[in-house]
Structures are given as structure tokens and as C-alpha cells.
Amino acid sequence: MGEFELIRRHFQRPGVALPGNVPLGIGDDCALLQPAPGFQLAVSTDMLVESRHFFPDVAPQALGHKVLAVNLSDLAAMGARPLGFTLALALPAADEAWLTAFAQGLFALADAHACPLVGGDTTRGPLNICITVLGEVRAGQALRRDAARAGDDLYLSGRTGEARLALELLLGTGWAIAHTPPDALPRLRARLERPVPRLALGQALAGLTHAAIDLSDGLAGDLGHILQASGVGAELALAELPLAPDLQALPEAQRLDCLLNGGDDYELLFSAPPDARAAIEAAARTSQTPVHRVGRIRAEPGLRVLNAAGQPVAFSTRGFDHFK
């Protein structure tokens, strides 16, 4: 199977109509997309490399889901609606069964969010998948990292730590194996390999919140990006962080590390003024997404993590870094 046959067989979808905001998709030198009047184009790119971002034995259908989900999560963090995406794919070989399953996972998520594949490239090489996603957000309503203000409430969608625990189990880490229920790995691995992009919540928050980010590299580290960009500090209340049942039996230090430094959660962390609480609760209901108020933004720089008694807890920030 050659390159163009591979594309035709697995990634062109002649029976699937493109939405009206995509006048031209796969098949020409460029795709053509048309944001609605009064909207800005939101663009994000993520590259996933075998053995760096995913295990070689990952199910190809789950991988197809995740490579698009992590990009859609970036759109969610900006309050944007998807328009379409491109796919650049390096493959060691044109494996028919692998490609079929990968495309199934990819297009199931794409179709669920009306986000068509509009172009890309394929080549032979070590397994490497790069997606660029394009979306639209009303001008002036994008959720940016640099807009947090002292006095804001700090919110978290969903919960953190399960993907990190899955990673430790797959790596055979002793403390994870010793303190995790034997039947936990399948559900934890689903959190690692099939994240849910919070698009409905992000779009509902546009115009309500001040700053937002999606959690790819750890709660504390990604919150640090907001604090640095906005020139503010924050307090996180440990007692308010939702705790997954599978993390409850972990030793305190490892539990805290999973909650604060675990990556691959792809939840939304955002700040909003206190007078927006009712509107935030309504956005959570409308989007059917659990949202928790977990702290506040303060003027003093730095991040403080507080225990149930309101006392600071010592912790280390170890957000994921591709070159460390």
C-alpha cells in the first residue's frame, strides 16, 4: 500500500459531508476554512512520539482518540469551537489493521465534535503523530493565561492524578502497585489514554472567566503558567481538590504528587470573579461537567498549597518538561 492509497483508504471520507465552515478539505494544496463573522481563528499543534508520549503497546484506537483529544483540549482552554484539523503521520510501515483501528478512534472523536480532517501528510519513519487543530472563538472572549486577577476564585473541572497513577502502574513502580486495587488499571489507563476534552465547558465559560489553561503537564506546573503570565499568585485548598477513589490508599506524599504534578489530565483550570459563581455553576450544569472551586488568586506572587486547617503544605513542583 503506497502513500496515496493509504490516505485514500484510511483518511479520505468521500461519504461524509464537510460542515459549511470548511469550503474545501482534503485533496488540494491547502484546505479552506471560514470562521464566522466576528470570530477569531484559534490554532494549536501537538506532537506525540512513541515511547515519549505513549507506550508502544497502546491500542491504536485509543491512540487515535488521544492524539486528537489533547489538541481539542487546547481549544477548550481558549473557549473555542472546533473547525477542523490536519494530521501529519510518520509510520514505520503501512500496517492495515493498525491504521483501520487508529482511524476509527480518531474519527469517532472528530465526528462527536464536528471537527473534520482537512489535510495533512504521511511518511515512513519512527511512529510520530502531529495534529494541528483549528477553531473559532468570538473576538475578545478567548480564555487566556494572562488574565487572572487577584481575588478571583480558582476552579478545576473533573479531577487530577488518575492518569499519573496509571503511568506509574504501567512502569511497574513499587508504591503504585502496592497501594492500588488490583482491578484499577483498566479504568486508570482509560484516563491516561482516552482523555475527555472539555469543549462544552470551555465554550460555556467564554466571556465569564478571566484566565484558563488545560492541564497537560500537572496542576501545579500549569497553574504556574497562569500565575507567571498574569503576574499574580494563588492558594490551592487541598481539602477542595476532588480525590479519585483509586488514589485514596496511596501514601500521602505520592497522593500529593499525583494530584499536583501528575500530567495527562486534560482538565480545565480557570479563574473567575466571585460574583460569577452562579454563572459558573450554570455553565457546569449546561456542559454536564463537574466543576470544583479549589482556591483563589492573590496579589502576592507564588503558589501556596493549604491543608484542611488552612496551613501551608510543603510540596515540590515537577511539571513535565520534554527536555528533562
Secondary structure, DSSP 8 states (H G I E B T S, - for coil): --HHHHHHHHT--TTS---TT-SB-TTSSS-B----TTEEEEEEEEEEEBTTTB-TTS-HHHHHHHHHHHHHHHHHHHT-EEEEEEEEEEESS--HHHHHHHHHHHHHHHHHTT--EEEEEEEESS-EEEEEEEEEEETT---BGGG--TT-EEEEES--SHHHHHHHHHHT-HHHHHTS-TT-HHHHHHHHHS----HHHHHHHTTT-SEEEE-SS-HHHHHHHHHHHHT-EEEEEGGGS---GGGTTS-HHHHHHHHHH------EEEEE-GGGHHHHHHHHHHHT--EEEEEEEESSSEEEEE-TTS-B---------TT-
